[in-house]
Amino acid sequence: MESGIEKIFKKQLIPKGAYKGGKGKSEVIAKLGNKKIHKLSSNENILGPSPKAFDAIINHMGKISEYPERTDIKLRKALSKFYGNILSPDQFITSNSGVAMIELIERVFLNEKSNIIISNPAFKPYQVFAQRIGAKVIDIPLIGDAFELDVTNILKSVNKNTRLIFVTSPNNPTGTHIPKSQLDELINNIPDHVIVVIDEVYFQYATAEDYTTALPYVDAGKNVIAINSFSKAYGLAGIRMGYAYSSEKIAKYISSARLPFMLNTLGMEAAIASLEDKPFIKMTVELINSEKKFLYQELDKLDIKYWKSEANFITIKPEMNDKEFEAKILEHGIMVRPVASFGHPGCIRVTIGDRTANKAYLKALKKVLKK
Ligand SMILES: Cc1ncc(COP(=O)(O)O)c(C=O)c1O
């Protein structure tokens, strides 16, 4: 029997393997001194945010002494418009980031008796948040070097206590996508007490012909929730905004657990302005696509194992211990992310930057790997 105050602590919250997120630039600069750093570790937008988001923030700065609007309907209407009015504003849920949305969804659907299914290599928070609730995490790993979804075994693992199946497409940390045929097979065969959660925070970058977002499934009334973020292509990682869409029934249920005044004024305005700036997203995607081609060519020349990516990062497998690689490439001013904790041992995720950042990365890569 524990004595002190710990006896009232919830066992599942006692820190073990908590999700920390990637390091910040200032943390690294504080250690290394004032060296030029290329932060290629968190899949942010190298172009920054849309200038329209910037203006929206500046124009609303005078408002921050007042509480934000009581409702997020303005953003949900902007989202409905963004999706061509295929979905109604009541099918959206907004949140303070993609991870906050993952946590919210798990909080409202899980308890100590339930389970979720994930497919490693996968974004770590799905697992960490479920464990905090005391729910069971079933891992049905992605298959082979193409990281295909093991639909047969996922369906076999579903039982009466399964609530959520997480699918990430494009996937972090592999950069691969789940083809529509595999999603069809999964979604068409789940029982009605199970929801497929499709995390599509990198959807803007996907170009594969057989790629699909969750939109057609939600539109067809399936038990599907899509998770999205303003941290990636929109360049708003520091302001913490995210959203999800699903059926009205599911959206209403999840929204009932949102906090009052959850979205801050600046975040909501910046998100709305970003949704309207389609040319900025086009420019971002074009930059990533052309730089991706350049990086593929250069990585091929260096004969390094990497996976073709549908996202704004390329994951490599250097022939070196991952932690050692991270430390060595940092000495050359390049921040990268080892993804062993995402179930991808020995691999390193590198955000695609602009030509200057990518050249600096390649130069450092050659030095570190002595190529
Ligand atoms: C697959 C995936 N989902 C969700 C997120 C969450 O993004 P954020 O919490 O910054 O909105 C990330 C960020 O790395 C991600 O890679």
The ligand as a Tripos MOL2 file, in Angstrom:
@<TRIPOS>MOLECULE
LIG
   16    16     1     0     0
SMALL
NO_CHARGES

@<TRIPOS>ATOM
      1 C1         -0.1930   11.7510  -38.1690 C.3       1 LIG1
      2 C2         -0.3080   12.9560  -37.3080 C.ar      1 LIG1
      3 N1         -1.4750   13.2140  -36.7050 N.ar      1 LIG1
      4 C3         -1.6440   14.2860  -35.9350 C.ar      1 LIG1
      5 C4         -0.6160   15.1730  -35.7190 C.ar      1 LIG1
      6 C5         -0.8870   16.2960  -34.8050 C.3       1 LIG1
      7 O1         -0.5810   17.5540  -35.2190 O.3       1 LIG1
      8 P1         -0.9330   18.7990  -34.3130 P.3       1 LIG1
      9 O2         -1.1950   18.3210  -32.9380 O.co2     1 LIG1
     10 O3          0.2520   19.6880  -34.3850 O.co2     1 LIG1
     11 O4         -2.1470   19.4170  -34.9250 O.co2     1 LIG1
     12 C6          0.6340   14.9500  -36.3050 C.ar      1 LIG1
     13 C7          1.7800   15.8280  -36.0450 C.2       1 LIG1
     14 O5          2.9270   15.4510  -36.1020 O.2       1 LIG1
     15 C8          0.7840   13.8140  -37.1340 C.ar      1 LIG1
     16 O6          1.9460   13.5440  -37.7480 O.3       1 LIG1
@<TRIPOS>BOND
     1     1     2 1
     2     2     3 ar
     3     2    15 ar
     4     3     4 ar
     5     4     5 ar
     6     5     6 1
     7     5    12 ar
     8     6     7 1
     9     7     8 1
    10     8     9 2
    11     8    10 1
    12     8    11 1
    13    12    13 1
    14    12    15 ar
    15    13    14 2
    16    15    16 1
@<TRIPOS>SUBSTRUCTURE
     1 LIG1         1 GROUP 0 **** ****
